[in-house]
Amino acid sequence: MLPEPLLTTRREDERDIPVLVWRAGRPLLAVSSAPLGGGIGVRRWVLNATVPMSYDRNDPADHLAELAREFDLDGPGVGLMTGVDVAEVARRTDTGVQVWATVGLGTPVPAAAPTVAAPAQPVGTVNIVACVPARLGDAALVNVVATATEAKAQAIAELGLNGTGTPTDAVPPDGPAHAYGGPRSTWGAPLARAVHAAVLAVGRETVVPWSDRLRG
């Protein structure tokens, strides 16, 4: 299982910018679509970093690797970025499944929309970090990402928003191999409930991008 994340900051452009860091007690098999550490493989840590909405670097994986070195994170890990304040992370557990979500739903986008207009407020990132207390087979790993995404989309729909979000999900499972991860499977069901609860809890609040708060 993953321990609670450390909320810390990094110094950049004379500002202290929040970062969440999870350090696994031992290597975990993970699946992720993150810029750094995406795919399926063994990972030792997860990092979720707030960035200003003006962020314009075209090398997010390299940037996240720099941050990992700054925080002395050794070995392979997963690196995520978001425009929202990661200090506002929502945590939920269900039947041993742990979920942490940072949620910005200012510009929800339907996945199959034919065109995407330029957003008036470019806050739309949902970063989900989840830990399942069971090792899953490769097909089940793919399945739990789909399950987490379905649960997130359900929460967005219940909030009355026309979109499915823009996910970057990291789901590190552990333990003996299981074959299934769908929303009615042993571990997919509690994962879906926990993701749904976390996204719904934060999504009801008005989210202001972290960098916009500095202008107040």
Disulfide bonds with the S-S distance in Angstrom:
none
